[in-house]
Amino acid sequence: MHPLIYDWNTVDPTPSRPAVQLDDETLRDGLQSPSVQTPSIDDKIRILHLIDALGIDTANIGLPGAGPHVVADVERLAREIADNRLRVQANCAARTVLADIEPIARISQRVGLPIECCAFIGSSPIRQYAEDWTLDRLVALTEEAIGFAVKEGLPVMYVTEDTTRADPASLQRLYTAAIRAGASRVCIADTVGHSTPAGAAAVTRFIKSIVDACGGGVGIDWHGHRDRDLAIANSLAAWEAGATRLHGAALGIGERVGNTPMDALLVNLVLMGAREADLTHLTAYAAVVAEACGVPMPPNYPVLGKDAFRTATGVHAAAVLKAYKKQDAALVDAVYSGVPASLVGREQEIEIGPMSGKSNVVYWLERHGLAADEARVERIFAVAKKARRVLTESEMRALL
């Protein structure tokens, strides 16, 4: 934080927060988007290495119960972690049935790598009614599946789908059964993006009370979706209320409108001082996922989009130019930006267009090592004012 910035974010006393871990869902839930293409195994390996380079704690590497093709990719990714001694730990999704858990156990045994089993089951009354499930049946499946996974030597995270629309009595029975059966983590899933930050905090506190009543020592995860575009705020609210691991996917890809964007979540946690990470890998992480999954990144995407640190507005450029002339790199990075571009290995960019002032032209010329004499500035400025968009590099070169 630049010393001239008064940070209102830190004025009120910050509640005590647990240490926070991150679980990357790009290679599992992220691929459930109907608009993404499944990456090749080579691309999945590249993404896995970038997840590791960002210091993300765990990565969901697939749902082996989906079929032999997924089993092969999951085993290859598990071997990549083991053979290269990556720091990231593996987990896999599974329905709360033995047929989904068994292939995870076999892969773990063949590779010699611990793999966390993320066993999920529906929990809300609306799902129970639609699916003709009874709560007694869900509890029985929970106990059987977790008991089997633990017997096979798998650490278990128990995931209740649609937690944020489930009633307290159902959650009490399901989570208590899961913890008593041996689950080492439990996951609150905002499956349809229903939650608000207040709701995320409330349900997290409630689940924490169940964990505490069962003796504690069980981690609490938060898995959020973006349907109301509150995923980042919900994740932070859940963390403040007691969640110890937060889920996300690169570029927020995933079912329907997607998951919590892992990249933006990581930036926020680093800026809040909650994590330390080398975020210069973040640009490559997003670019590789965008290309491999066929998901174009919008120009105005936060931090990573083409326009994140670009401006063609005269008053903005004037302030950046004045900061630049003070030879204060931190000031340049902060005067018109809430996120330092250098945090992710980028820099501030001044473009020239119809909304620009002469400061834009001067800055552009000087940054390109060119003399900003008055005649040159006036000529370019006159052309820019008549344009309908920002001038391209080739157009600028032609003018010069």
C-alpha positions as CSV (number, residue, x, y, z in Angstrom):
1,M,0.0,0.0,0.0
2,H,1.4,3.4,-1.0
3,P,2.0,5.6,2.1
4,L,-0.2,8.4,0.6
5,I,-3.2,6.1,0.5
6,Y,-5.6,6.2,3.5
7,D,-7.0,2.7,3.7
8,W,-10.6,2.7,4.8
9,N,-10.7,-1.1,4.5
10,T,-8.7,-1.3,7.7
11,V,-10.5,1.3,9.8
12,D,-13.0,-1.0,11.6
13,P,-11.5,-3.7,13.8
14,T,-10.9,-6.8,11.7
15,P,-12.6,-9.9,13.1
16,S,-10.3,-12.8,13.9
17,R,-10.0,-15.0,10.7
18,P,-8.7,-18.5,10.4
19,A,-5.7,-19.3,8.2
20,V,-7.0,-19.7,4.7
21,Q,-6.2,-22.4,2.1
22,L,-7.3,-22.5,-1.5
23,D,-8.7,-25.4,-3.6
24,D,-8.6,-25.0,-7.4
25,E,-11.6,-26.4,-9.2
26,T,-10.5,-25.4,-12.8
27,L,-9.9,-29.0,-13.9
28,R,-13.2,-30.4,-12.5
29,D,-16.1,-28.1,-11.8
30,G,-14.6,-25.5,-14.2
31,L,-14.9,-28.0,-17.1
32,Q,-18.6,-28.5,-16.4
33,S,-19.4,-25.2,-18.2
34,P,-21.5,-26.0,-21.3
35,S,-19.3,-23.5,-23.2
36,V,-15.8,-24.8,-22.5
37,Q,-13.8,-27.3,-24.4
38,T,-12.0,-30.0,-22.4
39,P,-8.3,-29.4,-22.5
40,S,-5.9,-32.0,-23.7
41,I,-3.9,-33.8,-21.1
42,D,-0.8,-31.8,-22.0
43,D,-2.8,-28.6,-21.3
44,K,-4.1,-30.0,-18.1
45,I,-0.6,-30.6,-17.0
46,R,0.4,-27.0,-17.9
47,I,-2.5,-25.7,-15.8
48,L,-1.6,-28.0,-12.9
49,H,2.0,-26.6,-12.9
50,L,0.7,-23.0,-12.9
51,I,-1.7,-23.9,-10.0
52,D,1.4,-25.1,-8.1
53,A,3.5,-22.1,-9.1
54,L,0.8,-19.8,-7.6
55,G,1.1,-21.6,-4.2
56,I,-2.5,-22.9,-4.3
57,D,-2.9,-25.6,-1.7
58,T,-5.1,-28.3,-3.4
59,A,-6.4,-28.9,-6.9
60,N,-9.4,-31.0,-7.9
61,I,-8.1,-33.1,-10.8
62,G,-11.3,-34.8,-11.9
63,L,-14.2,-37.1,-11.2
64,P,-13.0,-40.6,-12.0
65,G,-16.5,-42.0,-11.6
66,A,-17.4,-40.2,-15.0
67,G,-15.7,-43.0,-17.0
68,P,-12.4,-44.5,-18.1
69,H,-11.3,-41.4,-20.0
70,V,-11.4,-39.3,-16.8
71,V,-9.7,-42.1,-14.9
72,A,-6.7,-42.0,-17.3
73,D,-6.4,-38.2,-17.1
74,V,-6.7,-38.2,-13.3
75,E,-4.0,-40.8,-12.9
76,R,-1.7,-38.9,-15.3
77,L,-2.2,-35.7,-13.3
78,A,-1.6,-37.6,-10.0
79,R,1.6,-39.0,-11.4
80,E,2.7,-35.5,-12.5
81,I,2.3,-34.3,-8.9
82,A,4.2,-37.3,-7.5
83,D,7.0,-37.5,-10.0
84,N,7.7,-33.7,-9.9
85,R,7.2,-33.4,-6.2
86,L,4.7,-30.6,-6.7
87,R,3.6,-28.8,-3.6
88,V,-0.1,-28.8,-4.6
89,Q,-2.1,-31.7,-3.2
90,A,-4.7,-33.6,-5.2
91,N,-8.3,-34.2,-4.6
92,C,-11.1,-35.8,-6.7
93,A,-14.8,-35.4,-6.8
94,A,-17.2,-38.3,-6.2
95,R,-20.8,-38.9,-5.7
96,T,-21.5,-40.4,-2.3
97,V,-21.6,-43.9,-3.7
98,L,-19.0,-46.6,-3.6
99,A,-18.7,-46.9,-7.4
100,D,-17.3,-43.3,-7.6
101,I,-15.0,-43.6,-4.6
102,E,-13.4,-47.0,-5.6
103,P,-11.5,-45.6,-8.6
104,I,-10.1,-42.8,-6.5
105,A,-8.7,-45.3,-4.1
106,R,-7.2,-47.4,-6.9
107,I,-5.5,-44.4,-8.5
108,S,-4.1,-43.3,-5.1
109,Q,-2.7,-46.8,-4.5
110,R,-1.2,-47.2,-7.9
111,V,0.5,-43.8,-7.9
112,G,1.4,-43.8,-4.2
113,L,-0.1,-40.3,-3.7
114,P,-2.7,-39.3,-1.1
115,I,-5.8,-38.1,-2.9
116,E,-8.6,-36.4,-0.9
117,C,-12.0,-37.8,-1.8
118,C,-14.6,-35.0,-2.2
119,A,-17.8,-36.9,-1.7
120,F,-20.9,-34.8,-2.6
121,I,-24.6,-35.4,-1.9
122,G,-27.7,-33.2,-2.2
123,S,-29.0,-31.7,1.0
124,S,-31.7,-29.1,0.4
125,P,-35.4,-30.0,0.8
126,I,-36.1,-28.8,-2.8
127,R,-33.5,-31.3,-4.1
128,Q,-34.9,-34.0,-1.8
129,Y,-38.4,-33.4,-3.1
130,A,-37.4,-33.2,-6.8
131,E,-35.3,-36.4,-6.6
132,D,-37.7,-38.4,-4.3
133,W,-35.0,-38.7,-1.7
134,T,-35.5,-39.2,2.0
135,L,-33.2,-37.7,4.6
136,D,-32.8,-41.2,6.2
137,R,-31.5,-42.5,2.8
138,L,-29.1,-39.6,2.5
139,V,-27.7,-40.2,5.9
140,A,-27.3,-43.9,5.2
141,L,-25.5,-43.2,1.9
142,T,-23.2,-40.7,3.7
143,E,-22.2,-43.2,6.4
144,E,-21.6,-46.0,3.9
145,A,-19.6,-44.0,1.4
146,I,-17.4,-42.1,4.0
147,G,-16.8,-45.4,5.9
148,F,-15.7,-47.1,2.7
149,A,-13.4,-44.2,1.7
150,V,-11.8,-44.0,5.2
151,K,-11.2,-47.8,5.1
152,E,-9.5,-47.4,1.8
153,G,-7.1,-44.8,3.3
154,L,-8.6,-41.8,1.6
155,P,-9.0,-38.5,3.5
156,V,-12.6,-37.3,3.0
157,M,-14.2,-33.9,2.4
158,Y,-17.9,-34.2,2.7
159,V,-19.8,-31.9,0.4
160,T,-23.5,-31.0,0.8
161,E,-24.8,-29.7,-2.5
162,D,-27.1,-26.7,-2.2
163,T,-26.1,-26.1,1.4
164,T,-27.2,-22.5,1.3
165,R,-30.8,-23.4,0.7
166,A,-30.9,-26.4,3.1
167,D,-32.7,-26.3,6.5
168,P,-30.8,-26.5,9.7
169,A,-32.3,-29.9,10.8
170,S,-31.2,-31.6,7.6
171,L,-27.7,-30.1,7.8
172,Q,-27.3,-31.1,11.4
173,R,-28.1,-34.7,10.7
174,L,-25.9,-35.0,7.5
175,Y,-22.8,-33.2,8.8
176,T,-22.9,-35.0,12.2
177,A,-23.2,-38.4,10.4
178,A,-20.3,-37.4,8.1
179,I,-18.0,-36.3,10.9
180,R,-18.7,-39.4,13.0
181,A,-18.0,-41.6,9.9
182,G,-14.6,-40.0,9.6
183,A,-14.7,-37.0,7.3
184,S,-11.7,-34.7,7.9
185,R,-13.3,-31.7,6.1
186,V,-16.8,-30.6,5.3
187,C,-17.8,-28.3,2.5
188,I,-20.6,-25.7,2.3
189,A,-21.7,-25.5,-1.3
190,D,-23.5,-22.5,-2.7
191,T,-24.4,-24.7,-5.7
192,V,-26.8,-22.3,-7.4
193,G,-25.2,-19.1,-6.3
194,H,-28.1,-18.3,-4.0
195,S,-26.2,-16.8,-1.1
196,T,-25.5,-13.2,-0.1
197,P,-22.5,-12.3,2.1
198,A,-24.7,-12.3,5.2
199,G,-26.2,-15.6,4.3
200,A,-22.7,-17.1,3.6
201,A,-21.5,-16.0,7.1
202,A,-24.7,-17.3,8.8
203,V,-24.5,-20.8,7.3
204,T,-20.7,-21.0,7.9
205,R,-21.2,-20.1,11.6
206,F,-23.9,-22.8,11.8
207,I,-21.7,-25.5,10.3
208,K,-18.9,-24.4,12.5
209,S,-21.2,-25.0,15.5
210,I,-21.9,-28.5,14.3
211,V,-18.1,-29.2,13.9
212,D,-17.4,-27.8,17.4
213,A,-20.2,-29.9,18.9
214,C,-18.6,-33.0,17.3
215,G,-15.3,-32.2,18.9
216,G,-13.7,-29.9,16.4
217,G,-10.6,-30.6,14.3
218,V,-12.5,-30.7,11.0
219,G,-11.8,-28.2,8.3
220,I,-14.6,-26.1,6.7
221,D,-14.6,-25.4,3.0
222,W,-16.6,-22.9,1.0
223,H,-17.6,-23.6,-2.6
224,G,-19.3,-20.7,-4.3
225,H,-21.0,-19.9,-7.6
226,R,-21.5,-16.6,-9.4
227,D,-25.2,-16.6,-10.3
228,R,-25.8,-13.4,-8.4
229,D,-22.3,-12.2,-9.0
230,L,-21.5,-12.3,-5.3
231,A,-19.0,-15.1,-5.3
232,I,-15.9,-13.2,-4.2
233,A,-17.8,-11.3,-1.4
234,N,-19.4,-14.6,-0.3
235,S,-16.1,-16.4,-0.1
236,L,-14.6,-13.6,2.0
237,A,-17.6,-13.5,4.3
238,A,-17.5,-17.3,4.7
239,W,-13.8,-17.1,5.6
240,E,-14.4,-14.4,8.2
241,A,-17.1,-16.6,9.7
242,G,-14.8,-19.6,10.0
243,A,-14.2,-21.3,6.7
244,T,-10.6,-22.5,6.4
245,R,-10.5,-23.3,2.7
246,L,-12.0,-21.5,-0.3
247,H,-12.7,-22.9,-3.7
248,G,-12.4,-21.2,-7.1
249,A,-11.6,-21.8,-10.8
250,A,-9.5,-19.8,-13.2
251,L,-11.5,-17.0,-14.9
252,G,-14.5,-18.2,-12.8
253,I,-15.4,-20.9,-15.4
254,G,-17.8,-23.6,-14.3
255,E,-21.4,-24.8,-14.2
256,R,-23.8,-22.1,-15.6
257,V,-22.2,-18.7,-15.1
258,G,-19.3,-20.3,-13.2
259,N,-17.4,-20.6,-9.9
260,T,-15.7,-18.1,-7.7
261,P,-12.8,-16.7,-9.9
262,M,-9.7,-18.1,-8.4
263,D,-7.5,-15.4,-9.9
264,A,-9.5,-12.5,-8.4
265,L,-9.9,-14.3,-5.1
266,L,-6.1,-14.8,-4.9
267,V,-5.4,-11.1,-5.7
268,N,-7.8,-10.0,-3.0
269,L,-6.4,-12.3,-0.4
270,V,-2.8,-11.1,-1.1
271,L,-3.9,-7.5,-1.0
272,M,-5.6,-8.2,2.4
273,G,-2.4,-9.7,3.7
274,A,-4.1,-13.1,4.1
275,R,-1.7,-15.0,1.8
276,E,1.7,-14.6,0.2
277,A,2.1,-15.6,-3.4
278,D,4.1,-14.8,-6.5
279,L,1.2,-13.4,-8.6
280,T,3.4,-12.8,-11.7
281,H,2.3,-16.4,-12.7
282,L,-1.4,-15.3,-12.7
283,T,-1.3,-13.9,-16.2
284,A,0.0,-17.1,-17.7
285,Y,-2.5,-19.1,-15.6
286,A,-5.4,-17.3,-17.0
287,A,-4.1,-17.2,-20.5
288,V,-3.4,-20.9,-20.7
289,V,-6.9,-21.7,-19.3
290,A,-8.5,-19.3,-21.7
291,E,-6.8,-20.9,-24.7
292,A,-7.1,-24.5,-23.6
293,C,-10.7,-24.2,-22.6
294,G,-11.8,-21.9,-25.5
295,V,-12.9,-19.2,-23.2
296,P,-12.1,-15.7,-24.4
297,M,-11.2,-13.3,-21.7
298,P,-13.2,-10.0,-21.7
299,P,-11.1,-6.9,-22.1
300,N,-12.5,-5.5,-18.9
301,Y,-11.9,-8.6,-16.8
302,P,-10.4,-7.5,-13.4
303,V,-6.6,-7.5,-13.1
304,L,-6.0,-9.8,-16.1
305,G,-8.1,-8.3,-18.9
306,K,-6.5,-6.3,-21.7
307,D,-8.0,-3.1,-20.3
308,A,-7.2,-3.7,-16.6
309,F,-4.3,-1.2,-16.5
310,R,-5.1,0.8,-19.7
311,T,-6.6,4.2,-20.0
312,A,-7.3,6.6,-22.9
313,T,-8.9,9.3,-20.7
314,G,-7.1,12.6,-20.5
315,V,-7.5,13.4,-16.8
316,H,-6.3,9.9,-15.8
317,A,-3.3,10.0,-18.1
318,A,-2.4,13.5,-16.8
319,A,-2.1,12.1,-13.2
320,V,-0.1,9.1,-14.3
321,L,2.3,11.2,-16.4
322,K,2.9,13.6,-13.4
323,A,3.6,10.5,-11.2
324,Y,5.9,9.1,-13.9
325,K,7.9,12.4,-13.9
326,K,8.4,12.2,-10.2
327,Q,10.3,8.9,-10.9
328,D,8.2,7.1,-8.3
329,A,7.2,3.7,-9.7
330,A,4.9,2.9,-6.8
331,L,3.1,6.2,-7.3
332,V,2.6,5.5,-11.0
333,D,1.1,2.1,-10.1
334,A,-1.2,3.5,-7.5
335,V,-2.4,7.0,-8.6
336,Y,-5.2,5.6,-10.8
337,S,-5.3,1.9,-9.9
338,G,-6.7,0.0,-7.0
339,V,-4.5,-3.0,-7.8
340,P,-0.8,-2.5,-8.5
341,A,-0.1,-3.6,-12.1
342,S,3.4,-4.8,-10.9
343,L,1.7,-7.3,-8.5
344,V,0.9,-9.4,-11.6
345,G,3.9,-8.5,-13.7
346,R,2.2,-5.8,-15.7
347,E,2.5,-2.0,-16.0
348,Q,0.2,1.0,-16.5
349,E,-0.6,1.7,-20.2
350,I,-1.7,5.0,-21.6
351,E,-3.5,4.9,-24.9
352,I,-4.5,7.7,-27.3
353,G,-8.1,8.2,-28.5
354,P,-11.0,10.6,-28.7
355,M,-11.3,11.0,-24.9
356,S,-7.6,11.7,-24.5
357,G,-5.7,14.8,-23.6
358,K,-2.3,15.9,-24.8
359,S,-0.9,14.2,-21.7
360,N,-1.8,10.9,-23.3
361,V,0.3,11.7,-26.4
362,V,3.2,13.0,-24.4
363,Y,3.2,9.9,-22.1
364,W,3.0,7.5,-25.1
365,L,5.9,9.1,-26.9
366,E,8.1,9.3,-23.9
367,R,7.4,5.7,-22.9
368,H,8.4,4.7,-26.5
369,G,11.7,6.7,-26.3
370,L,10.4,9.4,-28.7
371,A,10.7,13.1,-28.5
372,A,7.4,14.8,-27.4
373,D,7.9,18.1,-29.3
374,E,4.9,20.4,-29.6
375,A,4.4,20.0,-33.3
376,R,4.3,16.1,-33.1
377,V,2.0,16.2,-30.1
378,E,-0.4,18.6,-31.8
379,R,-0.5,16.5,-35.0
380,I,-1.2,13.2,-33.2
381,F,-3.7,14.9,-30.8
382,A,-5.7,16.3,-33.8
383,V,-6.0,12.9,-35.4
384,A,-7.0,11.2,-32.1
385,K,-9.8,13.7,-31.5
386,K,-11.4,12.8,-34.8
387,A,-11.1,9.0,-34.2
388,R,-13.9,6.8,-33.0
389,R,-11.6,4.5,-31.0
390,V,-8.1,4.2,-29.5
391,L,-5.4,4.5,-32.1
392,T,-3.4,1.3,-32.7
393,E,0.3,0.9,-32.5
394,S,0.6,0.7,-36.3
395,E,-1.6,3.8,-36.7
396,M,0.7,5.7,-34.3
397,R,3.8,4.6,-36.2
398,A,2.3,5.7,-39.5
399,L,1.5,9.2,-38.0
400,L,5.1,9.4,-36.7
